[in-house]
Structure formats: C-alpha cells, structure tokens
Amino acid sequence: MIRLRYRYRSGNTRTSVDKVFLNLSPDLGLPEIIFLKMVNHIDTLTLQNDLLQVRILPEFGGKIISFCSLRTGEEFILPPLNGYQHASSIADFSEHDGGGFDECLPSVSSCKSVEGEPAVPDHGDLWRVMWHIDSQQDGLVLHADALTRPLRLTRRATLKGSSLILDYDLYNLSDNPTSWLWSAHPLLRVDAGDHIVLPDEVDKVTVEYTAAGLFKSNTSITWPNARSTSGVITDLGKVTEKDGATAHKLFARMNQAGWGALYRHRIGQGLVIRFDPSALPYLGVWISLGAWPETGKKQYTVALEPTTSNSDSLASAQGNGTARCLDARAHCRWRLELEVLGASTSINLDDFRAMAALPRRLEQP
C-alpha cells in the first residue's frame, strides 16, 4: 500500500486531497485507489480502479453519489435533485436531495411506534446522519448509529474488477432485542429505452404503491407485462419517457436467483445488483417517471432495492411476519455486489441477460 498527500486546484473549484491509498489487488493485479478530498466544502471519498469510480459522502448519510464506468464515462447513480443539506431527525426524504444510494434502516416509509419502540421517520435514520470513517486502508469502511433503534450499521466498500462489493455488519448495541428492516436504496439514472431485467423465476410482483390508480395496491400482477385497472397491458420492464404521471413501488419474491439489473441500449452496458436471497429474500422495484415527489423537482429513476421485507413499513412488516428482530449484542451480516456488465466492451441485451443470469455464488462477509 502506498500513501500520498497532495493538494491541487481544478478549474474554479479548490480541491484538497488529504490522503491517497493505493491497494494492489493480488488476484487481478489492478490498483485500487482510495482518496479523501474536499469539493465545494464537502468531504468526498473516492474509490477507483481502471474500470470504475465510486464516490461517497460520509457527512450526508454515507450516500454513494456516483457509480461510474470509466470506459464509457456513464454515470449509473441519479444525481441530486436539490443541493445537499443536513436533515433533521424528522425530515421527509422528499425535502432533501432526492438522489444517490442510501441505506434505509430500520424502515423505509415512516411508521408509528411498534411494540413500544420509537416511531421511525421517512426513509429511516441513516440517510440523515453523519457516517464515521473507520478505515481507508482495506477498502472504505464507514459506520453510523440509528436514531430510533440501538443499531449500528458498518459498511465496507471495495472494488474487484468491474464490481463494487458492499459488506454490511448490523450490530445491536443494547442488552435488549430490537426490531428492524433494511433496504438498499440505489436511485439509478435512466434513459428512455433502458430495460429492467429480473430473473426468469420472477413472473409476478406485488404492488405496494402506484400513482393515479394504474394498479391496485396490495395485489399481485404479472411481470413484466401487467394489465392495468383499465385493461391496458403495460410493459413494466421498459423505461419510457418522463411523463409526470407514472410511479410504482413493487416487490418481487426471490427464490434461487438473487439479482436485478438495468440495461442501457445507448451504450451496450448495464448494471447488475447481486445479493444472497437467503439473507435478502425480496427485491423492491421503484419506477418513477416524474410523478414523485408531489412538489418540487421530480425523480426520473429506477431503483432496484434488495431488502429483508416485502413492505416499506416496519409496522406493516411486523404485521405480515417479515420484520427482523436482532438479539441483544448480536450481529447480522450480508453482502451486495454492483457489477457493470459491458465494462470492457459493449454487449447486446440478450448477452446482458445471459451474463446476469449466470449462476454465481455470492460469498458472505
């Protein structure tokens, strides 16, 4: 490992780089560069190899703000709709930047007190708190403590070829068991014509929310071609133009295959999010074509969200048996892998599907 210190100026923006770590990958022979820099007064952590660049804001919820393919320059993460501002303990997610990849714990939607434990604010606790940097020498290791539960989430981010590996460790800081659910919340930048690709085993999804009553909430519909309440067949797997009216939150039950993907025809490249379905048995699919939030700038995005529950609400998860309970001083660990297919050369949609579906053992942390 090589450690460097330097400062430089880029255009009109003063950028100070405090630390650079160069980790040599023994299996691939590729350098992994980690550096902390300040851009426009915000500390930004960057993880980079010859295929990917990932940027993270510890001060703003440990948010991943960039996942970029270096071959094409393509950005897969939705940029902020609004500027970054510190959030209060009760603020709604829609009042803030509205982009990036956040961690939702111990609930996604706000919910009232559950079995005597505190109420949970919108999108949970962790996007609104500062994350602490534990290490930059063996990947980027950050942690944050929840506000409404005695829980600490530690996340290690490392690069391996064209993949970002995220290893999670959830720890109960107290001497009592506590309830929780967790969901990844990666809001992806989309183009009209992009394809949402799910495993062949997924032929139905459950509707939690839909704008303008296109589908009935709490019902099962077919994937990807679903019949709306008006009888029109809609291809949910194809991203269409921003229309200001469409938004759905769907859940797929994962069995043997644990992945979801987004393919971009324009560049012959796409992103696959892989996970172990025995640890994360559901995939949330958020599709917003400009119908959310109700006021202000609108999201045009797809989010593929591996999760512990088939509900965004911890209270609802308690009711349907998918909430988790972590024992006193206990740990729970899981892993995500975000892989760019077509990182070195363009591929077509059929090849992308086949590569995404290849059997893969996702090692646990």
C-alpha positions in Angstrom: 0.0 0.0 0.0 1.3 3.5 -0.9 0.1 6.6 0.9 0.4 10.1 -0.6 -0.6 13.6 0.4 -1.1 16.5 -2.1 -3.3 19.4 -3.0 -4.4 20.8 -6.3 -6.8 23.2 -7.9 -9.2 22.1 -10.7 -10.8 25.0 -12.6 -12.6 27.4 -10.2 -13.0 24.7 -7.6 -10.5 24.3 -4.9 -10.0 20.6 -4.2 -7.7 19.3 -1.4 -6.8 15.7 -1.4 -5.7 14.7 2.1 -4.9 11.0 1.7 -4.5 8.6 -1.2 -4.2 4.9 -0.6 -3.0 2.6 -3.4 -4.0 -1.1 -2.8 -2.7 -3.7 -5.2 -5.2 -6.4 -5.9 -3.3 -9.8 -5.6 -5.8 -11.7 -7.8 -6.3 -9.1 -10.6 -3.1 -7.1 -10.4 -5.1 -3.9 -10.7 -4.5 -0.9 -8.5 -7.4 0.2 -6.2 -7.0 3.9 -5.4 -8.8 5.5 -2.4 -8.7 9.2 -1.7 -10.5 11.7 0.5 -10.9 15.2 -1.0 -13.0 18.3 -0.3 -15.1 19.6 -3.2 -17.1 22.7 -2.6 -16.6 22.3 1.2 -18.0 18.7 1.2 -15.7 15.8 2.1 -15.9 13.2 -0.7 -14.4 9.7 -0.6 -13.4 8.2 -3.9 -12.7 4.5 -4.7 -11.3 3.9 -8.1 -9.6 1.2 -10.3 -9.2 1.1 -14.1 -12.8 0.2 -14.7 -14.9 2.0 -12.1 -15.1 5.2 -10.0 -17.3 5.3 -6.9 -17.8 8.5 -4.8 -19.3 8.7 -1.3 -20.3 11.5 1.1 -19.8 10.4 4.7 -21.3 13.7 6.0 -24.6 13.1 4.2 -25.7 9.6 5.3 -22.7 7.8 3.8 -24.5 8.3 0.5 -23.0 6.8 -2.7 -23.3 9.7 -5.1 -21.5 8.3 -8.1 -21.0 4.8 -9.7 -19.3 5.5 -13.0 -18.0 3.3 -15.8 -14.6 4.7 -16.8 -14.7 3.1 -20.3 -17.9 4.9 -21.3 -18.0 7.7 -18.7 -21.5 6.5 -18.0 -23.0 7.5 -14.6 -25.4 5.0 -13.1 -26.5 6.9 -10.0 -29.2 9.6 -10.1 -27.7 13.0 -9.3 -29.2 15.2 -6.7 -32.5 17.0 -7.5 -31.6 19.6 -4.9 -28.5 20.6 -3.0 -27.1 18.6 -0.1 -28.4 19.9 3.3 -28.3 18.4 6.7 -31.6 16.8 7.6 -33.4 16.9 10.9 -34.4 13.8 12.8 -38.0 14.1 11.5 -37.4 15.5 7.9 -39.0 13.8 4.9 -36.7 12.4 2.2 -38.6 14.4 -0.4 -37.4 17.6 1.3 -33.8 16.9 0.5 -31.5 16.0 -2.4 -33.7 13.1 -3.7 -30.8 11.2 -5.4 -27.9 8.8 -4.7 -27.7 5.5 -3.0 -28.8 5.5 0.7 -29.2 2.8 3.3 -32.8 2.6 4.8 -32.9 1.3 8.4 -34.9 0.5 10.4 -37.8 1.2 8.0 -38.2 2.8 4.5 -41.5 4.6 5.0 -42.3 6.4 8.2 -44.2 4.4 10.8 -45.6 4.9 14.2 -44.4 3.2 17.4 -44.1 -0.6 17.0 -44.5 -2.7 20.2 -43.3 0.1 22.4 -40.3 1.0 20.3 -40.0 4.5 18.9 -41.6 5.8 15.7 -39.4 5.8 12.6 -39.1 8.9 10.3 -39.4 8.8 6.5 -36.7 6.6 4.8 -35.4 5.7 8.2 -32.5 7.1 10.2 -29.2 6.6 8.4 -29.6 8.9 5.4 -29.9 11.9 7.8 -26.8 11.3 10.0 -23.1 11.6 9.5 -21.2 8.4 8.9 -17.9 7.9 10.6 -14.8 6.8 8.7 -13.3 3.7 10.3 -10.7 2.8 7.7 -9.4 3.7 4.2 -6.6 1.1 4.1 -8.6 -2.1 3.2 -11.5 -0.6 1.3 -13.7 2.2 2.6 -15.1 1.3 6.0 -17.8 3.6 7.4 -20.4 3.2 10.2 -23.4 5.0 11.5 -25.7 4.6 14.5 -29.5 4.7 14.1 -31.5 7.3 15.9 -34.7 5.2 16.7 -33.1 1.8 17.4 -29.9 0.8 19.2 -28.4 -0.3 16.0 -25.0 0.3 14.3 -24.5 -0.4 10.6 -21.0 -0.8 9.3 -20.4 -0.9 5.5 -17.1 -1.9 3.8 -16.8 -0.8 0.1 -14.2 -2.5 -2.1 -13.6 -2.8 -5.8 -12.9 -6.0 -7.6 -12.7 -5.7 -11.4 -16.0 -4.2 -12.7 -17.8 -4.8 -9.3 -18.3 -2.7 -6.2 -18.6 -5.1 -3.2 -20.5 -3.8 -0.2 -20.2 -5.8 3.0 -22.6 -5.0 5.8 -22.5 -5.7 9.5 -25.5 -4.7 11.6 -24.9 -4.7 15.4 -27.4 -4.4 18.3 -25.7 -2.0 20.7 -28.1 -2.8 23.6 -28.9 -5.5 26.0 -32.4 -6.0 24.6 -33.7 -7.3 21.2 -34.9 -4.7 18.7 -37.0 -4.7 15.5 -35.8 -3.6 12.1 -35.9 -4.0 8.4 -33.2 -2.9 5.9 -33.4 -1.9 2.3 -30.8 -0.7 -0.2 -32.0 2.5 -1.8 -29.9 2.9 -5.0 -31.7 5.5 -7.2 -30.4 5.0 -10.7 -30.1 7.4 -13.6 -32.2 6.2 -16.5 -32.7 6.8 -20.2 -35.9 6.1 -22.2 -35.4 2.7 -23.7 -33.5 1.2 -20.8 -34.6 -2.3 -19.7 -35.2 -3.5 -16.2 -34.1 -7.2 -16.2 -35.2 -9.6 -13.5 -34.5 -13.4 -13.2 -36.8 -15.7 -15.2 -38.2 -17.1 -12.0 -39.8 -13.7 -11.3 -43.2 -13.7 -13.2 -45.2 -11.9 -10.6 -44.7 -8.8 -8.3 -46.7 -7.3 -5.5 -47.9 -3.7 -5.8 -47.3 -1.6 -2.7 -47.9 1.8 -4.3 -49.0 3.1 -7.7 -49.7 6.6 -8.9 -53.0 7.5 -10.4 -54.5 4.1 -9.6 -52.9 2.3 -12.6 -52.8 -0.9 -10.5 -54.5 -1.8 -7.2 -52.3 -1.7 -4.1 -51.7 -4.9 -2.2 -52.4 -7.0 -5.3 -50.2 -9.3 -7.4 -49.6 -8.5 -11.0 -47.6 -10.3 -13.7 -44.1 -9.3 -14.6 -43.0 -7.7 -16.9 -46.3 -7.3 -18.9 -49.1 -6.4 -16.5 -52.8 -5.5 -17.1 -53.8 -2.1 -15.6 -57.1 -1.4 -13.8 -58.3 0.0 -17.2 -57.4 -3.2 -19.0 -54.3 -1.8 -20.8 -51.2 -4.1 -20.9 -48.1 -2.2 -19.6 -44.5 -3.4 -20.1 -43.1 -2.6 -16.7 -39.6 -3.7 -17.8 -39.1 -1.0 -20.4 -38.3 2.5 -19.2 -40.3 5.1 -21.2 -40.1 8.9 -21.5 -40.6 11.0 -18.4 -44.4 11.6 -18.3 -45.0 13.2 -14.9 -47.7 10.7 -14.0 -46.1 7.2 -13.5 -44.7 5.8 -10.3 -44.8 2.3 -8.9 -43.4 0.5 -5.9 -43.3 -3.2 -6.5 -41.8 -6.2 -4.6 -40.5 -9.5 -6.1 -40.0 -12.6 -4.0 -36.6 -14.0 -4.8 -36.1 -17.8 -4.7 -32.9 -19.3 -6.1 -31.7 -16.2 -8.1 -30.7 -13.1 -6.2 -30.2 -10.2 -8.7 -31.8 -7.4 -10.6 -30.4 -5.4 -13.4 -30.7 -2.3 -15.6 -29.5 -2.4 -19.3 -28.8 0.7 -21.3 -29.1 0.2 -25.1 -27.4 3.5 -25.9 -24.0 2.3 -24.7 -24.4 -1.5 -24.7 -23.7 -1.6 -21.0 -25.7 -2.2 -17.8 -25.7 -2.6 -14.0 -26.4 -5.8 -12.1 -27.1 -5.8 -8.4 -26.4 -9.2 -6.8 -27.4 -10.5 -3.4 -28.0 -13.7 -1.4 -31.8 -14.4 -1.4 -31.4 -16.4 1.8 -30.3 -13.2 3.5 -32.3 -10.7 1.5 -35.4 -12.6 0.2 -37.1 -9.6 -1.6 -36.3 -7.1 -4.3 -38.1 -3.8 -4.2 -38.5 -2.1 -7.6 -39.2 1.6 -7.6 -40.1 3.2 -11.0 -40.7 6.9 -11.1 -41.2 8.7 -14.4 -41.6 12.1 -12.9 -44.6 11.6 -10.6 -42.7 11.9 -7.3 -42.3 13.9 -5.2 -45.6 15.8 -5.2 -43.8 19.2 -5.1 -40.6 20.5 -6.5 -38.2 18.7 -8.9 -39.4 15.3 -10.0 -37.5 12.0 -10.0 -36.9 10.2 -13.3 -35.4 7.0 -12.0 -35.5 3.3 -11.3 -34.3 1.8 -8.0 -33.5 -1.9 -7.6 -33.6 -2.5 -3.8 -32.6 -5.8 -2.2 -34.4 -5.9 1.1 -35.3 -8.0 4.1 -39.1 -7.3 3.8 -41.9 -7.1 1.2 -43.1 -3.9 2.8 -41.5 -0.4 3.1 -43.1 0.0 6.5 -41.6 -1.7 9.6 -45.1 -1.7 11.2 -46.5 -3.5 8.1 -43.6 -5.9 8.1 -44.4 -6.7 11.8 -47.9 -7.5 10.7 -47.0 -9.8 7.8 -44.1 -11.6 9.5 -41.2 -10.2 7.5 -39.8 -7.8 10.1 -36.5 -8.8 11.7 -35.5 -8.9 15.3 -31.9 -8.6 16.3 -31.0 -10.1 19.7 -29.0 -8.2 22.3 -25.4 -7.6 21.3 -25.9 -9.7 18.2 -24.7 -9.2 14.6 -26.3 -9.7 11.3 -24.2 -9.7 8.1 -24.9 -9.6 4.4 -23.3 -8.6 1.1 -24.2 -6.7 -2.1 -22.3 -6.7 -5.4 -22.9 -4.0 -8.0 -21.4 -5.2 -11.3 -21.1 -3.4 -14.6 -21.6 -5.8 -17.5 -20.0 -4.4 -20.6 -17.3 -2.7 -18.6 -14.6 -3.5 -21.2 -16.6 -3.9 -24.4 -20.2 -3.2 -25.4 -22.8 -6.1 -25.2 -26.3 -6.5 -26.5 -29.4 -7.1 -24.4 -29.5 -10.9 -25.0 -25.9 -11.3 -23.9 -26.5 -9.0 -20.9 -29.5 -11.2 -19.8 -27.4 -14.3 -20.2 -24.4 -12.9 -18.2 -26.6 -11.5 -15.5 -28.3 -14.9 -15.1 -25.1 -17.0 -14.8 -25.1 -18.9 -11.6 -23.0 -17.1 -9.1 -22.0 -17.8 -5.6 -22.1 -14.6 -3.7 -19.7 -15.0 -0.8 -20.9 -13.7 2.6 -18.7 -11.3 4.6 
